[in-house]
């Protein structure tokens, strides 16, 4: 019984692999893939040509701030091991 079932399953798997390979290697599928790739390239070229170039308006926007360094020096130093001590 199990031998017959295993044989049929093996045959089904072999047919599945055969038909998948046959479909993906067919001329129709290869032509469709190449057509889609060419079409995507054309669409991308059209969209890239329509993109406007923006001017750079970010000069002198960032200012350096020294105040955090002054505040850190005044604070008490912290220690991890002090947190674990029993009081």
N, C-alpha and C positions, 0 to 999 in steps of 0.2 A: 504494500500500500504506500509506504513512505518513498519507495524507489520510484513509483509511478508519479507521485506528487512532485518529487524533486526533479524528475525528468521534465515534466510540464513547466515547472517554474524556470528551469534552465532554458528551455525552448523560448519561453516568453521573454526572458531577459535578452537572449540572443537576438530575437526579432526586434525588440525595442532598440537595442544598440544599432542594429543594421538600418532600421528606418530613420533613426535620428542622424546617423552618418550620411545616409542617402539624401536626406533633406538638406543638410548643411553643406554638402558638397555639390549640390545641384547648380546648374547654370543660372536658373531663375533666382535663387537666393543670392548667389554671388553678384549678379547684376543689380539686384535691389540694394545690397549693401554698398556697392560702389556708387550707385545713384544717390543714395542718402548722404554719403560722405561728401560728394561733390556739391550737392544742394546745401549742406550745412556750411561748407566753405564759402559759397556765394552769399549766403545770408549773413554770415559773420563779417565778410568784407564790406557789405552794404552798411551794416550797423556801425562798424568801426569808422567808416568815412563820415558818418553823421554826428559823431561825438564832438561837442564843443570843447575848446581848450580854455580853461579858466586862468585868470591872472593870479599871481601870488600876492596875497594881501596879509601875510602873516609876519611881516618884518616888525621887529621891536614889540612883540606881543608878550613875550615871557619876561618877567622881572624876577630876579633872584631875591629871596627873602631870608634874612639872617636871624630873624627872631626866634625860631625854634632852638637854635644852638644856645642862645642866651638863657632860655627857660630850662633847658635840660641840666645846665650846670648848677642851678639853684636847688633842684630837687634832691631828696635823700636817696642814696644808692640802695638798690634792692638786691636781695639775695634769695635765691630759691631755697637754700637749706634752712634759712631762718623761718620760712613758712612751715616747715615740717617739725620744728621743735615744739615740745609741750611746754605750756606756760603755767 
